[in-house]
Amino acid sequence: MSPSEQNQKLVRFLQQELNIPAESIALVQRHPELPYSSFPMLLWRYGLITIGQLERIFDWLDHSLCHSANQL
């Protein structure tokens, strides 16, 4: 899966499962110089998600990456 596809799936997860507003996601996406892996941390650092939501995101990322690797 390409990084762009992974990013789209992450955004969909954030909006659909965690109800993160599109405006919050857009705020963090204004930093394209940062690595993709920093995205969840920036949401938390800016106070846009809770620590519990951050843990759910990391769990989702872990599951998603493992699932992608198993398809290879």
Secondary structure in CASP SS format (residue, H / E / C, confidence):
PFRMAT SS
TARGET T0000
AUTHOR 0000-0000-0000
METHOD secondary structure of the structure
MODEL  1
M C 1.00
S C 1.00
P H 1.00
S H 1.00
E H 1.00
Q H 1.00
N H 1.00
Q H 1.00
K H 1.00
L H 1.00
V H 1.00
R H 1.00
F H 1.00
L H 1.00
Q H 1.00
Q H 1.00
E C 1.00
L C 1.00
N C 1.00
I C 1.00
P C 1.00
A H 1.00
E H 1.00
S H 1.00
I H 1.00
A H 1.00
L H 1.00
V H 1.00
Q H 1.00
R C 1.00
H C 1.00
P C 1.00
E C 1.00
L C 1.00
P C 1.00
Y H 1.00
S H 1.00
S H 1.00
F H 1.00
P H 1.00
M H 1.00
L H 1.00
L H 1.00
W H 1.00
R H 1.00
Y C 1.00
G C 1.00
L C 1.00
I C 1.00
T C 1.00
I H 1.00
G H 1.00
Q H 1.00
L H 1.00
E H 1.00
R H 1.00
I H 1.00
F H 1.00
D H 1.00
W H 1.00
L H 1.00
D H 1.00
H H 1.00
S H 1.00
L H 1.00
C H 1.00
H H 1.00
S H 1.00
A H 1.00
N H 1.00
Q C 1.00
L C 1.00
END
